[in-house]
Amino acid sequence: MIAAAALLVDYTLDVSVSIATGVQSLTSAVPDVAGARVLINLGVLVFLMLANLRGIRAAGTVLRTRAPVHPGHARDRGIRRL
C-alpha cells in the first residue's frame, strides 16, 4: 500500500509540475493570457483527467500528437518517407 500511495503522489506531482511548466511557457510567449494562468492550468488538468478516465488506449489516442520533422533531420537519419 505504501508503494501504491508513493506512485500516486509521484504521478500527481509529475503531472502538476508539467502542466505548470507548460502554462508558464505559454503565458511568457503570449502575455495577454497571463491573467488566466490558473484557469488554463485547471482546464488542462481537467482535460488530462477526462482523457485518463477513458482508459489507457483512449488516452493514448487523445494525447498522441505528431511532432514535425525537419526534412534535413530526416535526411541525416536516413529516413526516406515521412
Backbone torsions as a table, in degrees:
resi	resn	phi	psi	omega
1	MET	NA	-34.9	-179.7
2	ILE	-66.8	-40.7	179.1
3	ALA	-64.4	-40.7	178.8
4	ALA	-64.8	-41.7	178.3
5	ALA	-65.3	-39.2	178.9
6	ALA	-64.7	-41.1	177.4
7	LEU	-64.6	-39.7	178.9
8	LEU	-64.3	-44.1	178.5
9	VAL	-64.7	-42.1	180.0
10	ASP	-62.3	-44.7	179.5
11	TYR	-63.4	-43.8	-179.4
12	THR	-61.8	-45.5	179.3
13	LEU	-67.4	-38.3	179.0
14	ASP	-62.3	-45.8	179.8
15	VAL	-65.7	-43.2	-177.3
16	SER	-66.6	-39.8	178.0
17	VAL	-68.0	-39.5	178.6
18	SER	-63.8	-43.4	179.0
19	ILE	-64.5	-45.7	-179.0
20	ALA	-62.0	-39.1	178.9
21	THR	-66.7	-43.3	178.7
22	GLY	-63.7	-42.3	179.5
23	VAL	-69.2	-35.7	176.3
24	GLN	-62.8	-41.9	177.2
25	SER	-64.6	-41.6	178.8
26	LEU	-62.7	-45.7	-177.5
27	THR	-72.2	-24.2	175.0
28	SER	-77.1	-29.7	177.6
29	ALA	-79.8	-33.1	-179.6
30	VAL	-125.9	85.5	-174.4
31	PRO	-63.3	-18.4	-179.2
32	ASP	-65.8	-23.9	-178.3
33	VAL	-98.5	10.2	-177.5
34	ALA	-63.4	-29.2	179.5
35	GLY	-70.1	-21.1	-178.4
36	ALA	-102.2	23.8	-176.0
37	ARG	-57.4	-43.7	-178.6
38	VAL	-67.5	-41.7	179.4
39	LEU	-64.9	-38.2	177.7
40	ILE	-65.3	-43.2	176.9
41	ASN	-57.3	-47.8	-179.0
42	LEU	-66.3	-38.0	178.4
43	GLY	-63.3	-44.0	178.0
44	VAL	-65.8	-39.6	178.6
45	LEU	-62.3	-44.1	178.5
46	VAL	-64.9	-40.7	177.5
47	PHE	-60.0	-47.1	179.1
48	LEU	-65.4	-37.5	179.1
49	MET	-63.8	-45.6	179.7
50	LEU	-66.1	-37.7	177.5
51	ALA	-64.4	-40.2	180.0
52	ASN	-72.8	-29.9	178.8
53	LEU	-70.0	-21.2	179.2
54	ARG	-76.3	-13.0	179.6
55	GLY	113.4	164.2	-173.2
56	ILE	-66.8	-39.9	-178.6
57	ARG	-69.6	-44.0	179.3
58	ALA	-67.7	-38.3	178.2
59	ALA	-63.9	-39.5	177.1
60	GLY	-63.1	-37.8	178.6
61	THR	-68.4	-41.9	-178.4
62	VAL	-69.3	-41.9	-172.7
63	LEU	-88.8	-8.1	-177.4
64	ARG	-73.3	129.5	175.3
65	THR	-131.6	152.4	177.0
66	ARG	-96.2	125.0	177.2
67	ALA	-81.7	134.2	178.2
68	PRO	-66.3	139.7	-179.6
69	VAL	-112.6	126.1	178.0
70	HIS	-70.6	133.8	-177.4
71	PRO	-56.3	-35.4	178.1
72	GLY	-65.3	-38.1	178.2
73	HIS	-65.6	-42.5	179.6
74	ALA	-64.1	-40.3	179.5
75	ARG	-65.5	-40.3	179.6
76	ASP	-65.3	-31.6	-178.8
77	ARG	-86.8	-4.8	178.9
78	GLY	82.9	16.7	179.2
79	ILE	-84.4	125.1	-176.2
80	ARG	-91.3	-39.9	-178.2
81	ARG	-122.1	141.9	177.1
82	LEU	-106.0	NA	NA
